[in-house]
Structure formats: structure tokens, C-alpha cells
Amino acid sequence: KQWYQRRVRGELRCEIEFMASTVQSWTDAPPPTWRKDGQVFPAGDNHTINTTVSSDMRIIESTLTSVSASVSDTGKYECGVETRDVSVWTPEKNVTVVRITSKSDTTYTIGDAITLTCEITFGSSTVPGTPPKSLEWFEPLWGQWLDEDSVEYDYDWNITLTTENFSSIGTLSIANPSYNTGAGKFDCCFKFQDDTSISDTVELKTRYATSQPSR
């Protein structure tokens, strides 16, 4: 499970079903408990926990919602019900939080090559995440999204996506930018297998080369 930093919501759900003979033993018990990395994970300003019970009192469903995901949400989650007679816990679910860790707001001298980068992280050795499948850059002058395929035959433009361990770096290189390239806000967008994505804006500013005084 991957949540995305600055997204509105991230959710985990668990469902526990009891045999009819054990229903009475937990009917008056507290609602399900969520644990993160083995420690009780309470609701708070940034997290809510909602529980529903089926009409026959045999199935309970609990939903843990992160209002706005942060790096500290990364971990192993489980939920369960415990009473004097019953103890039931779901298998652990890994949650990683994908986030933009760096970007290269750039000022370049007109005529020089341009390199813009964005970097994301998506897990750790203890809670591994899923790397992005592709990268796109939004080019503001023409108002279009570019990917590796769309610039394949343009020798001046190059888009690369490299992944190592639990981070990916997306790069947009322009070898011979024209005067029309200009300044603007380029968006980098990392896309994942489940059709989710995370993006950020990289600002490009331009300056003219200053003439050197003659000797």
C-alpha cells in the first residue's frame, strides 16, 4: 500500500469475521485497535478511525484514514479485537509514503544546456515500496506533457528515469535550448502501476550572459 505526501487521504481497511459462537464474547468489547510497528496507533488530528458492524454482529470493519500523509506514516499496520476470551488480529499491511525529496529550481544562462531534476523516495529496507513505472514532464511553452517516447527522436531533448534502492530520479535535459524555450514552470510527474501519481513543479528562470570587459 502506498500513500502520497500532500494527497488529501490515505486509507487502510480491515475486516474481521467471527463465528456465531463467539459473537457474544466481544459484543460489549471496545472497537478494533490499530497498531503500527507493534505499538497502538490512536486516532488524532491527522488520523481518524471509523468502525462499522454488520447487522448480524458477526463482521466488523474498521477504516484508518490519514487526512494528509506524512513520512512518519510509513510502517507495518495491523488491526484487531481483543477481549478476555477472543484475540483476533489481521495480517500486517505495509504502508510506504511516496514523497518528493528534492527538485532543481534552476536559473540558466540563455544558450547553455538545461538540466531539471526531481527525486522521490518510496520506502525503506524494512518497509519496501513500489517504484514508479514512468515519468512525464510538462513543458509550459507549448503546454504539453512529454515522456521518453515523445522525445525519442529529438536529439536536443532527453528524459530519463533512474531508480536505485528506494528512490527514483527524473531528469529533463535540453542540450541546445532555443531562445523560445524560455522561463516557466515545468511539472515532473511520476506514475505508478496502480494508475496513481505524484508530481511537483520545477521553476526555470533565465538570464542573459554578461559581456566581459575588453583588456
C-alpha positions in Angstrom: 0.0 0.0 0.0 1.4 3.4 -0.9 0.2 6.8 0.3 1.3 10.0 -1.3 2.5 13.0 0.6 0.2 16.0 0.3 -2.6 13.9 -1.0 -5.9 14.5 0.7 -6.4 11.0 2.0 -4.8 7.6 2.6 -6.8 4.7 3.8 -6.4 1.2 5.3 -9.3 -1.1 5.9 -9.6 -4.3 7.8 -12.5 -6.8 8.2 -12.8 -9.3 11.0 -15.5 -12.1 10.9 -16.4 -14.1 14.0 -18.0 -17.5 14.3 -21.6 -17.3 15.7 -20.5 -19.0 18.9 -18.0 -16.2 19.7 -20.1 -13.2 18.9 -21.4 -12.7 22.4 -17.9 -12.6 23.8 -16.9 -9.4 22.0 -20.3 -7.7 21.6 -19.6 -5.4 24.5 -15.9 -5.0 23.9 -14.1 -1.9 22.7 -13.9 -1.2 19.0 -10.9 -2.6 17.0 -7.4 -1.4 17.8 -4.9 -0.4 15.2 -1.2 -1.0 15.7 1.8 0.5 13.8 5.1 -1.3 14.1 3.7 -3.2 17.1 2.6 -0.1 19.0 -1.0 1.1 19.5 -1.8 3.7 16.9 -4.5 6.1 18.2 -6.7 8.5 16.2 -5.6 12.1 16.3 -5.7 15.4 14.4 -4.3 13.8 11.3 -5.8 10.3 11.5 -9.4 9.1 12.0 -10.7 5.6 12.8 -14.2 4.5 11.8 -15.8 1.2 12.7 -19.0 -0.4 11.3 -20.6 -3.7 12.5 -22.8 -5.9 10.3 -26.5 -6.4 11.3 -25.9 -10.0 12.5 -23.0 -8.7 14.7 -20.5 -11.2 13.1 -18.5 -8.8 10.9 -16.7 -5.7 11.9 -14.9 -3.3 9.5 -12.5 -0.7 10.6 -11.1 2.1 8.5 -7.9 4.0 9.4 -7.7 7.3 7.4 -4.7 9.6 7.1 -6.1 13.1 6.4 -2.7 14.2 4.9 0.0 11.5 4.6 3.5 12.3 6.0 6.7 10.4 6.1 6.1 9.3 9.7 3.1 7.2 8.5 5.5 4.7 6.9 5.3 1.4 8.7 3.6 -2.0 9.3 -0.1 -1.8 10.3 -2.5 -4.3 11.7 -5.9 -4.1 13.4 -7.5 -6.5 15.8 -10.1 -7.1 18.5 -9.1 -8.4 22.0 -11.4 -9.4 24.8 -10.9 -11.8 27.7 -12.0 -14.7 25.5 -11.1 -13.6 22.0 -8.0 -12.2 20.3 -8.0 -11.7 16.6 -5.5 -9.7 14.5 -5.3 -9.2 10.8 -2.0 -9.8 8.9 0.3 -6.8 8.8 -0.1 -4.3 5.9 3.0 -2.4 4.8 2.4 1.4 4.1 5.0 3.5 2.4 4.7 7.2 1.8 5.9 8.4 -1.5 7.3 11.9 -1.4 9.3 14.4 -3.5 12.6 14.7 -1.7 14.4 17.2 -3.9 14.0 19.2 -7.1 16.2 21.6 -9.0 14.7 25.0 -9.4 17.2 26.4 -11.9 18.5 29.6 -13.4 20.3 29.2 -16.6 22.2 31.4 -19.0 20.5 31.6 -22.4 22.4 29.4 -24.8 23.6 26.9 -22.2 22.3 23.4 -21.7 19.4 22.9 -19.2 19.0 20.0 -16.8 16.0 19.8 -14.5 15.6 17.1 -11.9 13.0 15.7 -9.4 13.7 12.9 -6.9 11.2 10.8 -4.9 11.5 8.2 -2.2 9.1 5.3 -1.8 10.1 3.1 1.1 12.9 1.6 3.0 14.6 -1.8 3.6 12.1 -2.6 6.4 9.0 -1.3 4.5 9.8 -1.6 0.8 7.7 0.4 -1.7 6.9 0.1 -5.4 9.0 2.2 -7.8 7.3 4.4 -10.5 6.7 2.9 -13.9 7.2 6.1 -15.9 8.0 9.8 -15.9 6.5 12.8 -17.7 7.4 16.4 -17.8 5.1 19.3 -18.6 6.6 21.8 -20.9 5.0 25.2 -20.4 5.8 26.9 -23.6 3.8 24.5 -25.8 1.5 23.4 -23.0 2.1 19.7 -23.4 3.3 16.6 -21.5 6.5 14.9 -22.7 7.8 11.4 -21.9 10.6 9.3 -23.1 8.7 8.2 -26.2 7.7 11.7 -27.3 11.3 12.9 -27.3 12.9 9.7 -28.6 13.9 11.2 -32.0 14.7 14.7 -30.7 18.4 14.8 -30.1 18.2 18.1 -28.1 15.7 16.8 -25.5 16.2 13.8 -23.3 14.0 12.4 -20.5 15.4 9.7 -18.1 14.1 7.8 -15.1 16.6 6.1 -12.9 15.8 4.0 -9.8 18.2 2.8 -7.1 17.3 1.2 -3.8 14.2 3.1 -2.7 14.5 6.4 -4.7 13.9 7.5 -8.3 15.3 10.5 -10.1 13.6 12.0 -13.1 15.6 14.2 -15.4 14.8 16.5 -18.3 17.8 17.6 -20.3 17.8 20.1 -23.1 21.1 20.1 -24.9 20.6 23.1 -27.2 17.7 25.2 -25.9 16.4 27.8 -28.2 15.5 31.3 -27.2 11.9 30.2 -27.4 12.4 27.7 -24.6 12.2 30.5 -22.1 11.5 30.5 -18.4 8.5 28.9 -16.9 7.2 26.2 -14.5 7.9 22.6 -15.6 6.0 19.8 -13.8 7.6 16.5 -13.2 5.1 13.6 -12.8 6.0 10.1 -11.6 3.4 7.4 -12.5 2.9 4.1 -10.8 1.4 0.7 -11.7 -1.9 1.3 -9.9 -2.5 4.4 -12.0 -1.7 6.8 -9.1 0.9 9.5 -9.5 2.8 12.2 -7.6 4.1 15.5 -9.2 5.8 18.7 -8.3 6.8 21.9 -10.1 10.3 22.9 -11.0 10.8 26.5 -11.9 13.2 27.5 -14.7 14.5 31.1 -14.8 16.7 32.6 -17.5 19.4 35.2 -17.5 21.4 36.7 -20.3 25.2 36.3 -20.5 27.0 39.3 -19.3 29.7 40.7 -21.7 33.2 40.6 -20.4 35.2 43.9 -20.5 38.0 44.0 -23.1 41.6 44.3 -21.9 
